[in-house]
Amino acid sequence: MSATEILTELRRLSPSERLKVVEAALRDIEQDISQPASSEPAAARARRLAAAAQALLPDYAANGELTVFTALDAEEFHAQR
């Protein structure tokens, strides 16, 4: 159903019924907005993370300490708020 069709159908309702529909729609939108940024299903996320861990396994196996990132240690770090 298109937005135009929805609005046409809404006009057929009484003002109190329209208000109930709009309030319910707003609650749904608020819930969608408050969801975590990732709407990725948990199983898909777990598979993606497992694949990333597998890809890094050779680095950890070759050298238990990943020192490549220590080049950044001399830089100052300030968290953004």
Sequence and secondary structure as in RCSB ss.txt:
>XXXX:A:sequence
MSATEILTELRRLSPSERLKVVEAALRDIEQDISQPASSEPAAARARRLAAAAQALLPDYAANGELTVFTALDAE
EFHAQR
>XXXX:A:secstr
  HHHHHHHHTTS HHHHHHHHHHHHHHHHHHHHS S    HHHHHHHHHHHHHHHHHHHHH SS  GGGGGTTS
      
